[in-house]
Amino acid sequence: MSSELIKGGNCTLPRNNGTILIKHSSSTTRDINLTAFLLDDTGKVKNDDGMVFFNQPCDIDKIAQFITPIESNGVTTHQINFDLNYVSDIAKIAITLTEDNDIGFDGLNLTAEIHCDGTVTKLTSLAFNTEKGIIISEIYNRNGQTKARAVWQGFSTGLVGLCSNYGIEVDNEVKQVPKTVVTQAIKPVMKVSPSINLEKVSGKVDLSKGKKPILIEKTSEITVSISWDSNTDYDVYALVYLANGKQVDVAMFGAKGVPVLQSYKNAVRHLGDEVGTKPEKKGFFQSSIKNTICKEEIKICLDDTIKAVVPVAYSAQSNGSGSFNKYNVSMLIDNHNGTEISISAKNASKDNNIYTCVPGIITNTPNGIVIEALESYSVPNSENRPKLEMDSDRNIKVLMDRGPINNYK
């Protein structure tokens, strides 16, 4: 669902956390920076922690988090994640943009939108010329609700004017405030790796290991199916990496210190134990399977609280020997809008003593869903689950055998 706000307009957001994206034409001559000011009821910052930008990417309470800008296909995307929880004494977040090479925003085609719990609120931009700073939006609490306002107010004095507006004293000669240094340092801009196909794909796609990750349309629901030849028993579960840095395991069986969890807030849900079917024709990615096939499915409804989902196929040591290759363990991702992505068994491990396989990773982005084939395997005889971590580039990585040991079924 999407809506639009003109200057001065406000709306209620469905949750108190989300993401604001600001895009503009990339420029080699201008230095454009995104800054969030965390304000109290007086409209001023409380302390030095109240300014979130590229040199201070997060406040201590993680109310705002600065994400390194992405430049791709001539467009630069800036991002702030926000979580205006009610226990905080921060009443408002001001989202601002500055141009620090004294040129201004003329001709940059600014756009802004707020992503929150599956909704998109577009903030209708105005034309700016020589202004050096802009208050784009305010996220605030009012009567127990989180709201957003489209501001689009320009400042000729750039960062200095914005800081003064929010109660930060700036020495014009050195451009700094006590403890919080505001310099003209070059901000990091992350170039999108050419290995990722940023054009959305559709239809039926075979995505095997070594192929480039792909981007597909984000629909309200996607289904992940992992299937295998029925001559053995596999179990499927999902590792969910949340925006707050926590991992949740959705599994029909537990692990050491991890309870059984069939559904995480109905956003990631295991649809039950295996289902056996006799294929009427050769499947798109099970072309070599001649016997009855079994599968288990995970339903995924992505929202802004979920960064990534990693489906896992597992066969306990007690099930006996047999490789992932032998039993044709494959994965299909269906967005229910004409797109099916398969990771087939043709490159699967032939080692009979490997019990865990991660076919691929599903990453949630504002522009769609990125799917990458991993085909990662546990070490021989390991019953440990994988663990998810975010690296320094904010990519989610799968660390095999680093999680808890599975319970015997």
N, C-alpha and C positions, 0 to 999 in steps of 0.2 A: 504494500500500500504506500502511496506517495502523496504528498501535499506540497503546497507552495506558500511561502511567506513573503510579502512585500515589505519594504522598509517600514519599521514601526510596528509590524504585525507580530503577534505572539501566539503560541500554541502550547498545549500540554503534551509532554512526552510520556510514552507508556512505561518507561523505567527511569531510574535515576542515573543510569550509566549508558554510555554509548560512544559514538565516534563522530567527530566533525572533520570533514574533508574540504580543503580549499585548493582549487586548481587554477592554473593560469598558463599562458604560453611561456615556454622556456625562453630565457634570455641570458646571453653571455655578458651583457653590459650592466645588468641590474643585480643587486644583491637583496633578495627578498627573504624575510624571516618571519616565522610564525611564533607568537608569544601568547601565553595564557596568564592572565592576572587573577589571583585568587583573592576575593574581596569579602570583607565582613559586612555587617548591616549598614555601615556608614559609607560603603562604596570605596573603601580604601584597603590596601594590603595590610595585613597584621604585622608581618615581619619579613625578613629576607627570604624566607621559604615561599613567599607568595608570588613568585615570578617563575614560570616554567618556560624554558626555551632551550636552544640547542646546547648551551653551556651548563644548564641545570635542567636535565630532561624529566625530572620527576620531583614532586614535593614529598615530604616525609610520610604523609598519609595517602599518597597515590590518588589524590583527588583529580589530578591532571597528569597525563604522561605524554611527553613529546616523542613523536616517531620520526625517524630520519626521513626527509623528503625523498620522493621517488621521481626520477626523470625518465620519461619514456615517450617515444614518438612525438617529440616536440612539446610535451605537456609536463609540467612539474606539479606533483600532488603533495600538499602538506597535510599533516594529520595530527590531531590531538585526541587522545582517548580521555573520557571524563567519567567520574563516579562521584556524584554529588550526594553522598549518603547523608541521612538525616541526623546522625550522631555528630557530624562535624559542625564546627562553628563558622565554617565558610558558607556564606549565603549566596554567592554569585561567582561565576567564572566568566571573565571577559576574554573573548577570543579576538586577537588582533593580528594585523599584518603590517610590516614595515618594509620600506625600500631604502636601503642604507648606502646607496651610491649617489644620492641626491639627484635622481632622475625622475622618479615618480612612477605611477602605474598606468600611464596612458597606453592604450592599445594592447593590454595584456589579457583581455577577455576573462576576467575573474568570474569564477563560479564557486558556490559553497553549498554544502548539503550536510544534514545531520542524519546519521544512521542510528536507529535505536529500536531494538527488539523487533527487527524485521521491517520497520517502517523507514521511509526516507522523506525528510523534510527539506525541500529546496528553498534556499534563500535567494530571492530574486536580486541580482546585483544591479548596482548603478554604475554609471561611467565616471571614472576618475582620471585626472590629468596629472597635475604636478604635486598632488598630495604625497607626503612621505610616510604617512601612517593611516591605518583604517581600523576602527572598531567594527568588526564584522558581525559578531553575535554575542549575546549574553545567555548563559545557561544559569537558571536560578531556581530557588525553592520559594513557593508561595502557597500558603494554606495546605501544607502537607503534600503538594504536588510539585513535580519537577517540570519547569517550563523553559521554552526557548523564545528568544526575541531576535528578529532581524534588525540590526542597527545601521550598518553601513555609514558610519560617520567618519569623515576624513579629517586628518590633521596635517597641517603644513610643516610642523616641527618634528614629525617622525617619532622615533623612539623616545626622545627627550620629552616631547609633548605628552605621549602616552604615560610615561613614568610619572610626570608631574600630575597628570589627571588622576592617577591612582595613589598618590601620596608618597611617591618615591622621589627623594631629593637627588638630583643629578648635577654633578659638576661638569659643566659644558666643556671644560678644557680636557678632562681625562675621561669623561663619560663613564662614571662609575658611582655606585652607591655604597654605603658601608656594608662590607662583607660580601655583597653581591656585585661582582664585576660585570659590567655591561660593555664589552669590547666590540670592536669591528672585526673579530676573528672570522676567518673563513668557515662557514658552516659546512658540515658534511652533507653531501647530496648522494644518495645511493642510486647508482645506475642499475637499472633492471638488467639482470643477466640475459645475454642473448640466447641462453639455453631454454628460456621460457617463451613459449609461443603465446603472446599477449592477445592474439586474435581469438575470439571465442570459436570453438569448434562445435559441431553438432553432427547428428547421425550416429552411425556405429563406427567406433574407433578402436583399433587394436593398439594398446599401449604396453609394450613389453619393456623389460629392463634395458637401459641404455638409450631409450628414446627420450626426446625432450618432454618435460612436463607440459601439460595443456591446461587451458582455461575453458570452463564450460559455464553455461547459464546457471545462476543460483535460483532454484525454484523453492517453493514452500516445503517440499519434501523430496528427499532422494532415498533410494533403497540400495543397500550394499548386499549382494549375495555372494557367498563363498560356497562353491560346490566341489564335489569329489565323487569318485567312483564308490559305489555302495559297499565294496568289499572290506571297508574298514570304518572306523569311527573317529570323526573329528569334531571338535568344538570350536565355535567362533565367538570371539568377544571383541570389544572395542575399547581402546584407550582414548580418553577425551582430554585435550589440553585446553584449559580455560584461560580467559583473559587475565585473571588474577594470578596466573602462574601455577595453579594447582592442577593435578592430574586426577581424573576420575576413571575408575575401571567399571565398565558395564559388562557384566558376565553372569552367566547362569550357575557358576561355581566360584568358590572363593579361593583366595590365596592367603599366605601367611600375613595376618594383620589386615586383610582386605575382605570385607564381607561380600556376600552375593548381592548383586544389584542388577535387576532386569532393566530398569529405566532410570535415566538421569533427567528429571524434570520433564519427561516426555519429549525432550529434545533429541535424545539418543536412546533408542529403545530396541532391545533384543526381542525378536518376534517369536521366540520359543525354540524348542528342540528341533532337531533335524527333520526335514520332510523328504521322503523318497519319491521320485517320479521316474517314469519310463519315458524318455524323450521321444516325441512323435517324429522328429527329424533331427538331423545333426545340428546342435546348437552353434551359435556364432562363435563361442570360445570354448566349447567342449567337443570339438569336431572329432577327437580321437576316442571319445567315450562311447562304448557300445552297450555297457550294462546299465542297470538302473542307476541314476545319479541321486545323490543326497545333497541338500543345501541347508544352510541356516542364513537368516537375513537380519540385517540391522536397519531400522528406519531412522533417518536423520532429518531433523528440522533445525537448520542452522540459525542462530541469532548472534547478536554482538558479544555475548558472553563466551562463545566458543571460538577458539582459534584454529583448532585442528582435531580431526578424528582419524584414528589409526586402527583399521580392522586387523584382527589377528586370527590366524588358524592354528589350532593346537591339537595334538594327539598325545595323550599320556603314554608314558613308557609301558604302562600295564596293558595298553591296547595291542602290543606286539610290534613286530618290525614291518617296515614298508615305507618307502620314501614319498615325498610330496610329488615327485615326478611320476612314480608308478601309479598313484591314485588320482592323477590329473587334477590337483587342487588348483582352482582358478577363481578369479574374482570378477564380478560384474557390478558396475555402478550405473544406476538408471535414474535420471532426473525427472522421469515421467513427462517429459516434454519433447520426446523425439531423440534424445541423446543417450547412448549407451557406451560406456567405456569398459573395455575388458583388459584384464591382465591374465594372460593364459598360462598354462602349465608347461609350455614347451621349453622354457628355460629353468624349470623348477629343479631343486636339489635332488640328486639321486642317492643321497646318504640315508641309509635306513635308521641311523641313530640320531637324527635331527627331529625334534618334536614341535618346534615353533617356527612359523613363517609369517612375516609381515609383507603382504603383496605390494602395498602402496600406502600413500598418505594423502588425505583429503584436507586441504588448507582453506580456511574461510577468509576471503578478502572482500573489500568493498566492491570490487569490480566483477566478482564471480567466484567460482570454486576452482582452485588449482589442484590438479591431480597429478601425482608423480609416482611412477613405478619404482619400487624399491627392491622387492624380492630379497629381503634380508632374512637371515636364518640364525637360529640359536647355535651355540657350539654343540657338538655331539654330547648326548646324554644329559643336557641341561633341561630342567623343568621350570626354570625361572622365567618370569614375564619380562617383556621389554619395559623400559622407562623412557619417558619423554622429557626433553629439556629444550629450552630456548637458548640459541647461541648468541654471540655478540652482534650478529647481523639481524637478530630477531626472527630467525628461521627456526622452526620446530624440528628437532633431530630425534631419531629413534635410536636408543642405546640398547642393543640386544643383551639379554641376560643380566641386566642391572636392576631389575625389579624383584618383587618377592617371589618365593617358590609357590607354585600352584598346589592347592590341596588335592590329595588323591580323591577321586570320585568313588 
